[in-house]
Amino acid sequence: MTTRGPGIADLSAFERAKEQRSWYFYDWANSAYVTSVATVLFAPYLTSVAETAACGSGVSDDNPCLTDLDLLGVAVSPGSLVFYVVTFATVFSAVVLPIVGAVADRSSRKKHLMAGFAWAGSLCAASMVLVAGGNWQLGALLLVGANLSLGASLVVYNAIMIEISVPDERDRVSSRGWALGYLGGGLLLGVNLALVTLHDQVGIGEGTAVRICLLTAGLWWAGFTLIPFLGLKNRPATGVAAQPGGAVRQSFGQLGTTLRHMRNYPMTLLFLVAYLFYNDGIQTVILSASTYGEKELGFETPVLIATILLVQFVAFGGALLFGRIAATLGSRKTILGGLCVWMLVVVIAYFLPDEALAPFLAMGVLIGLVLGGTQALSRSFFSQLIPRGREAEYFSLYEACERGTSWLGTLVFGLVYQATDSYRPAIFALIAFFVVGLVLLSRVDAHRGIAEAGNSPPVVV
């Protein structure tokens, strides 16, 4: 019998590190779609396509489109089309993703599932290059397909994190994934925005430039997904409760069992509710930032573009910084600190003077610092509270609940603006989401939650 000497590497840790490096690149891959397509370029482009279909090509600020589209027999304003499509995709994914999670937990081919959903989504994104003229129907279908595929792939991707990391590694692994995602998404977004801004110098129209950017985002997503697909290993399903019937019936049965037994994990549920509130606040701040900067503070489009890129690249460092802080304080306390910073952000936004560039950019830096960190640590903290063998299923509930309630913040923002005719009280009203999230998260007993889930706690909780 031989013994391992002190100079021999721990091969299990070495193998985990190799898989973790491959895993990080799916954040890098899908962030190209999230930033370039879903966040910046496709919504205004699809709106212009819808306006062309409804009113012809002469639509402008001086000549608005007043004719509605016919969407399944319902009259829809071209300017509202994107919001209705995204709402439908959000609600539909909230129904579908838990089933995806249940199937993934019973599968021994998780990396194939993740890559399959990723490539389906990237195909939808790349096919957006075909959306032109007045063909808004194709654009709407592709947007639903891409968003649904993205959500499904993330459910499996997040579950794989638990398989390739021990509890003490989760905060670091999750933070590095988020950081790489912001870096990759920011790089491609910078290139794409340069192409759209300088389209005349390149000798192409603005619409053609946007469609090229949509194609590059889809190809980026598909190409870089190869790295985790080749670098990750499939593992047998573990801890799955026996269910009668075939694979689909078993998956529905497992989901039903989980929903019935979730009351046995009160800390997991409490964290999930806390996350729904503060994440809704985060998403609404990000979604409304450009509108606030343009309509309330009076900034031109180039300034808003520069600020978006600034936030992306600062978020890269912010995610890594929060990972380091969590190694000392624990993820829960670090998230609580991040929520205090988010409350400071909305207070600063309320008092920002018009056209004050330096304070506006400083606020962008502050947002970038906490944006990636709070999201990355929320993912890793939640992973500690999930019963073994149900990782994908719980992460599907995490994704589905987030998507199913992501309209609350925007609703509050819209109602306050309508009541006050000002974006300042509307942005300030979002502080309520951070306050409620912070209070609920402060009541989560991490040690109890980890024990209830049957997991081993990290050294620092």
N, C-alpha and C positions, 0 to 999 in steps of 0.2 A: 504493500500500500504506500502510495506517495502522498506527501503533504505539500500544500501550497506555501512557498516561501514568501517572505515579506516583499520581495521585489517583483512578484508575479502580479500582473494586472487582474482586477476583478472583471472577468469577461462578461458577466451579466450586465454590469454597469456600462461597460464599453458598448455592448450590443444595444442597450437601451438608448445610449447617446446617439448612436448611428441612426436608429429609427426616429428619434426625436428630431434630428436635423432634417430628415426627409419629411417628417410631419409638418414642420414649420412652413414648408413651401406651399402647402395648400392655402394657407392664409395669404401668401404672396400671390398665388394664382387667382383666387376668386376676388381679391380686392380690386383687381383691374376692372371687373364688371361692376362692382359695387360703387366705386368712385367715378369712373368715366361714364358708365352707361346709366346705372340706376339713380345716381345722385345728381349728375351735372348735365349730361348731354341729351339723353333720350326723351325726357319729358317735354322740354320745349320743342324738340324736333317733331315728335309725334303730334303735338298740338298744332304745329304749322301744317303738317300733312292733313290733319283732320279739318283745319280751316280751309285748305285748298279743296278738299272734297266737298265741303259744305257751301263755300262761297267763291271758289275760284282762286286765282293766284294774285288778286289785287288787294289782299288783306294787309292792313297796316294799322298803326296807332291812330291815324287820322281817318281810316276807313275800316272800322272793326267788323268782324264777322257776326252777323245777327241771325243766321240761319242755323237750325239745329240739325244734328245727325239722327239717323234712325238706328237705334241700338236695340235689336230684338223687339221692335215695335214701340220703344220708348224714345221720346225726343230728348236728346242729350246735347248740351252746348259743347262745341269743339274745345273750348277752354277748360271744361270740366272732365273731358274724356279720360285723361291720364289718371285723375284722382279716383274716378269710378273703377277703372281697370285695376289700379293698385289696391283699392279697397276689396274688390272681388278676390284678387290673388291672395290677399292677406287672410281673409275669412276662410277661403278654400284651403289654404295651407294649414290653418289652425285645426281644420277637421282631418286633413290627410296625414300630417306629420306624426301624430301619435301612432298611427298604423305603421308608418315607415319605421319608427323606433322599435315597435314590437317585433317586426320582421327582422330588423337588424340584430336584435339581441339573440334571436334564435339562429342566426347565421354564423357560419364559420368562414365566411368570405366577405368580411366587412370592407376591406380595401377595394374589392371589386364593386360593392354596392356604392361606396363613396365616389369612386372614379366614374361609375356608370351614370350616376346623377350629375356629376360635374360635367361630363362630356355631353350629356343631353342639354344641360343648361348653356354650355358654351356654344353648342350648335345653334340654339335659339338666338343667342347673342350675336354670333357671327352672321346669322341669316337676316339680322336687322338691316344689313347692307342692301337688301332687296326692297326695303320699305321706301317707296318714293311716290311722287305725284300725289294722288289722293287715296292711296292704298292703306288707310288707317286700320282696316280690319286685320290685316296681316301683322301690323305692328302691335296691336292689342293682344293677339294670340301669342306672339313671340314673347311679349313682356310677361304675360301670365306664366308661360312655360319656363322662362328663364328664372323668374322669382321662385316658383315652386320647386324647381330642380335645385336651386341654390339652397333653399331651406332644408330640403331632404339631405343634400350632401353634407351640410353642416351638422345635422343631427348625428350622422354616422361618424363624421370627423371628430366631433367633440367626445363621442364615446370611445374612440380609438385612443385618445389622450390618456384615459385611465388605464388602458392595457399596456402602454409603453412608458409609464412613469409611476414611481412609488409616491406615497403621500408627500414626502418632504421635497419632491421635485416639481410638484404641480404648479405652484405659483410661478416658478422660473420658466417652466416649459410653456405655460399659457401666455405669459408676458412676452416671451420671445416670439411666439407665433403671431400675436397681435402686432408687435413692433415690426416684424418683417412684412406683415400685411400692409401696414400704413406706408412703409417705405416703397414697396412694389407698386401699390395703388397710386402713390404720389408721383412716382417716376413716370408711369405711363400717362397719368392725367396731365402732367406737365408737358409731355410731348404732344398729346392730343390737343390740349388747349393752344399750344403754339401753332399747330397746323390749322386749327379753326380760325385763330386770330390773324394768321398770315396767309390765308387761302388765296388772296389776290396775287401775292408775290409768287406763290407756287403755280398759279395759272389754273386754278380750279374754283368752282363755285362753293359757297358756304355749305349748301346741302350735301354736295359731294364730299367735302372735307369731313362733315359729321358722320356720313355713312362709312367712310374709310376708318374713322376712329372706332365706330361700333364694331367693325370687322376685326380691327387689331385687338380690341378688348376680348372678343370671343376667342381669337387665336391664342392670345396670352393665357387665358384661363385654361384652354385645352392643353396647350403645350407644357406649361409648368405643372399641371396635374400629373404628368408622367413621373415627376420626381418622387412624390409620395407613393404613387402606384408601384413603382419599381423598388422603392426603398423600404416600404412597410411589409410586415408579415401578417398573414392571416392566422388566427388562433381559434381553437374550438370554443363554442359557446359554453359559458360556465354559469352555474347557479340558476338555470332556467327551470321554472316549475313545469311539471308534466301537464300537458293539455291534450284532450282528445281531438281526433280529426286530422286533416291535412295541414299544410304549412299556414295557409291563410286563416283557417279556423283556429289553429293553435295561437296565432298571433293576436286575433281578436280576443281569444280567451285569456291570454296573458295580460292584455291591456285592461280587460274587465277586472281581473284579479288585482292588478296594481291600483286601479282607481278605488276599488273597495277597501284596500288595505292602506291607503295613503294616510288615513287618520292615525296609523301606528307610528308615523314619522312627523310629529307636530313641528319640530324645528325645521325640517326640510320644507314643509308647507309655509311656515312663517317666513323663511328666507325667500321663497318663491314670490310671495305676496309683496314683500319689501322690494324685491328686484323689479317687479312689474311697475311699481310706482316710480322709483328713482330712474330706472332705465327709460320710462316713458318721458320723464323730464329731460333726460339727456338727448333722446332722439328728437324731441320737439325743439330744443334749443338749436341743434344742428340744422334741422329742417327749416327753421324760421330765420336763421342768422343772415342769409343773403337778402331776404325780403326786408328784414329789419335794417340792415346796412344801407340798402338802396332807398327804401321808401321813407324811413324815419330819420336816418342820419345823412342821407344825400350823397352817398358814395357812388362813383361810376363803376361800370362793369370791370375794367382792368384792376381796380383796387380790390373788388370782391374776389376776382380770380386769384390775385396774389395772396389774399388772406386765406382762401381755401387751401392753396398749396402750402402756405406757412403752417396751418393747423396740421396738415398731413405729416409734414416732416418733423415738427415738434412732437407730435403724438408718437413717432418712432422712439424718440428718447424718453418720452414720458412713460411709455409702457415698460421700458427697461428699468427706469428709475423706480417705479412703483413695485416692480418685482424685487428689487434690492431692499426697499423699505419693508416689504412684507416678510422678507427673510428674517428681519429683526423684530418687527411688531406683530406679525401675523396678518393674514389677508383680511379678516373681518375689521380689525382696527384701522388698517390702511384704507379700506373702502370707506369707512366712516369719515376719515380725514378727507378723502376725496370728495365726499358729498358736501362737506363744509365748504370746500373750494368751489363746488358747483353753485352753492347758494351765493357765494361771493361774486361769482360771474354774473348772475342775473341782477344782483344789486348794482354792480358796476355798469352793466348794460342800461339799466334804467336811468342812471345819472350821466351817461356819456353825452358830451356836447355834440351838436351837429358838425359834420365834416372835420372832426378832430382825428386826424389820421393816426398819430402816435398812440393815443389811448386805445383806439380801435384795434391796432395791431397788437398792442400789449394784451388786450383781452383775448385776441386770437392765440397768443402764446400760452396764456393761462388755460384756455380751453384745450389746447393740444396736450398740455402737461397732464391733465386729469382724464382726458377722453379715453385713450387706450388703456390707461392703468386701471380705471374703475371697471371697464368691461372685461379686461383680461383676468383680473382677480375675482370678479364675480363668477366667471366660468370655472376657475380652479377651486374656489371655495364651495360652489355648488357640487363639484365632483366629489368632494369629501362626504357629502350628505346623501349619496345615492347608494341604495342596496346593491350588492354585487350581483352581476348578471342581468341588471336592468338599466345599464348605463344609457344605451341609445333611447330607451323608452322614456326615461326621466328627462334626458336632454331634448327629446321631442316635445314633452310637456313644457319645458323651459322655453323652447322656440315658439311653440304654439300659443302659449299664454302671452308671451311677449307680443306676438303678431296679432293675437285676438284682441288685445287692449291698447294697441299702439295708436289708436285714434283718440284716446282720452285727452292727451296733452294738446293735440292740434285742435280738438273741440273747445277746450278751455281757452286756448289762445284766440281762436276765432270769435268766441262769444264775448270775451273781454274787449277785443278790438271793436266789435260791433256795438257794444254798449258805450264805449268811451271815445271811439273814433281816433284812437291813438295806439301805436304799437308799444309804447313804453309801459303802461300798466299791463298790457298783454304779456310781455316778456317777463315782467316782475311777478305776475300771477303764477308762473311756473315754479316759483320757490316752494309752493305748497307740495309739489310732488317730491322734492328733495327732503323736505321736512318730514313728511309721512314716511318716506323710505328710510330715512335715518332713524326715526323713532322705532320703527318695526325691526330694523336690522340690529339696533342696540339691544333688543330683547331676545335675539337669537343666541341660545346657549350652544356654542360651537362644540364643546366637549360632549354635551348630552346628545346633540344631533348626530355626531360622528359615531358615538356608541350605539345609538338607536339603529343606525344603518348597518351596524356590524363591521365597521371599518377600523383600521388602525390609525390613530391620530398622528399628524406630523409633530415634529419636536416643538415647533412654534405654531400655535393655532391662532 
